[in-house]
Amino acid sequence: MLMDKDKEIKQLKVYTSTYHSEYQNVERTASRDYDITDDSVAEILTKGGKDTNLMHYVEQLARKDVTINNVRRKKKELELQVRQLQDAGIMRDEANAQQVAELKGKIEQIKRGISRENANNEYVKNVLCQYLTTVDGNAKQKMLVAIATILQFSPDEMKRVGIRTK
C-alpha cells in the first residue's frame, strides 16, 4: 500500500513538473504576446499552487494510511494479549475452584474424624464408668478387653493389666 502511494506521489511530481514546464512556456509566450491579461496569469499561478497543495495532501493521506495500519496492527496485538490474559484468568479461577472443592472435602473428612473421636471418647467414658461401677468379675474382664481394644493396647500393656490373649 505504501508502494502504491509512493507511485502516486511520483506520478503527481511528474505531472506537476510537466505542468510547471508548460507554465514556463506559457509565461515566455505571454511575455512575447501582449494580449495575455493579468487575470489569466493569476489563474495559472493559482492552479500551480493547487497542484502543490494536492501533492502535499496526497503525502499526508499516505502517512495517515500508514499510521492507521500501524494502529490496527497494534490493536490486534493488544486484543490478542487481552484474550490470552482472560484465558489465563479463567484457567486460574477453575484451578482455584477445584482446589477449594478439594479443601472443603478434606475439611468435612476432618470434621467427621473429630466427630468419630468424640463418639469414641464418649464410648470409652461410658465403658470405663461401667467398669468402675460393676462388681461382677466376668463383666469387668469383658469391659477391660473392650477398653484395651478401643485404646489399642500393645501385648505388653495387656499383660500388665491382666488381660489374657488368645
Rosetta blueprint (number, residue, H / E / L):
1 M L
2 L H
3 M H
4 D H
5 K H
6 D H
7 K H
8 E H
9 I H
10 K H
11 Q H
12 L H
13 K H
14 V H
15 Y H
16 T H
17 S H
18 T H
19 Y H
20 H H
21 S H
22 E H
23 Y H
24 Q H
25 N H
26 V H
27 E H
28 R H
29 T H
30 A H
31 S H
32 R H
33 D L
34 Y L
35 D L
36 I L
37 T L
38 D H
39 D H
40 S H
41 V H
42 A H
43 E H
44 I H
45 L H
46 T H
47 K H
48 G H
49 G H
50 K H
51 D H
52 T H
53 N H
54 L H
55 M H
56 H H
57 Y H
58 V H
59 E H
60 Q H
61 L H
62 A H
63 R H
64 K H
65 D H
66 V H
67 T H
68 I H
69 N H
70 N H
71 V H
72 R H
73 R H
74 K H
75 K H
76 K H
77 E H
78 L H
79 E H
80 L H
81 Q H
82 V H
83 R H
84 Q H
85 L H
86 Q H
87 D H
88 A H
89 G H
90 I H
91 M H
92 R H
93 D H
94 E H
95 A H
96 N H
97 A H
98 Q H
99 Q H
100 V H
101 A H
102 E H
103 L H
104 K H
105 G H
106 K H
107 I H
108 E H
109 Q H
110 I H
111 K H
112 R H
113 G H
114 I H
115 S H
116 R H
117 E H
118 N H
119 A H
120 N H
121 N H
122 E H
123 Y H
124 V H
125 K H
126 N H
127 V H
128 L H
129 C H
130 Q H
131 Y H
132 L H
133 T H
134 T L
135 V L
136 D L
137 G H
138 N H
139 A H
140 K H
141 Q H
142 K H
143 M H
144 L H
145 V H
146 A H
147 I H
148 A H
149 T H
150 I H
151 L L
152 Q L
153 F L
154 S L
155 P H
156 D H
157 E H
158 M H
159 K H
160 R H
161 V H
162 G L
163 I L
164 R L
165 T L
166 K L
